[in-house]
Amino acid sequence: MVKTAIVARSLFGTGVSCFVSRLLLSAYFMGHRPTTPQIELGRHYAFNQHGGVVYLTQRESLFLTGLFWAAAILMAVGASMFLGSRPPAIGSQKRN
């Protein structure tokens, strides 16, 4: 049960790290990518962040999407493992 809790917390922490990384990378892209598409460079994937639009390459766009989904899945699995590994609360057991 202790090992499960350690794995669960590790998964959740990794998910939080992915989420923070995505936020920081999004902020970086908003300040350092062109605001008009550059087809010749492959920058034609629009990225809209609160009304500001910049254009990314396919790899950058997929990386941001992958970070988002990795964060969501890792945090959900970690949380469910942690909550499933906890012992039942006192008084919640059925008595005959």
C-alpha positions, 0 to 999 in steps of 0.5 A, a space after each residue: 500500500 505504501 509503494 502504491 501511494 509513492 507511485 501515485 504521488 510520483 505520477 501526480 507530480 509528473 502530471 503537474 510538471 507537464 502542466 506547468 511546462 505547457 503553461 511556460 512553453 505557451 507563454 514563451 511561444 506567445 512572445 517569440 513566434 510570428 503573428 502571421 503565418 509563414 508557410 515557407 517555414 511551416 508555421 501555419 498552425 494557429 495557436 490562440 491564447 486569450 485572443 492573441 494568435 501566433 503561428 507554430 510548426 506542426 511539431 510545436 503544436 503537437 508537443 503542446 497538445 501532448 503535454 496537455 494530455 499527458 498532464 491530464 492523464 498522469 494527474 487523473 491516474 495518480 489521483 485515482 491510485 492515491 485515493 484507491 490506496 487509502 484505507 477506509 475512514 473510521 466508522 465507514 465499515 459496515 457492522 453486523 
